[in-house]
Amino acid sequence: RGMPFSKKETSPGEFEVKDMDVSKVHDSFKRFKQMEIIHDLMESTCHAGEEPFDEAQMAKVPTVSYELPDGTTVEMGADRYKLPECHFDPALYQTFAGAPPMPVLKPWAAPKEAAGEDTHMGTVKGLTGMCLDAVNLCDVDVRRDMYNSVLVVGGGAATKGLKERLDRELQMNAPPSVKLRVVSPATAAERRHSAWLGGSILSSLGSFQQMWMSKAEYEEHGASLIDRKCP
């Protein structure tokens, strides 16, 4: 249907559909609702495979049906494994028809001289590479603790099997002497909103006000004040 609508079940298997006037609704709300559907589709159908994605092998997997709010049914086949694989191999993103150009994430970009045949996309690293880089950028004294406290949160973390796949890949690439522990909240909602939950807990602490930096303080001391306020 081209027009926004409401859908209400009047009796078992029968629905009443009414067009709605949403002329005053901003595009941001439309985008928000679209992202809700995308997140639900991802959490309902997608699965991170135990091994790297193989197009030929995954072509034989059975499809899973997903019903959109307008009643349209989408059949998800190999793509439900291919989409999560983009977390580990960003090069797969460009293989989707109509995919817009992928921006280079400079903080995690691999130097061209270091890019070999086994590097993800040559310029953008996958999730495993980013985790390893994040740990290696820390002081040597805390790296062991960092490997023991890998927390997987965010919208993508709600994908089935993603934590287990990341755990497996980090086990293969982390130093053998460290004890690796990858954890994630139990529910999809907690994984998606963990950053907000953590921020709300931090802001409720009595000591949080001591960490604030006013505009006047920033203009006087600059960014170096962060290290003194939040050591």
Buried (B, 14 or more C-beta within 10 A) or exposed (E): EEEBEEEEEEEEEEEEEEEEEEEEEEEEEEEEEEEEEEBBBBBBBBBBBEEEBEEEEBEEBEEBEBEEBEEEEEEBBBBBBBBBBBBBBBBBBEEEEEEEEBEEEEEBBBEEEEBEEEBBBBBBBBBBBBBBEEBEEEEEEEBBEBBEEBBBBBBBBBBBBBBBBBBBBBEEEBEEEBEBEBEBBEEBEBBBBBEEBEEEEEEEEEEEEEEEBEEEEEEEEEEEBEEEEEE
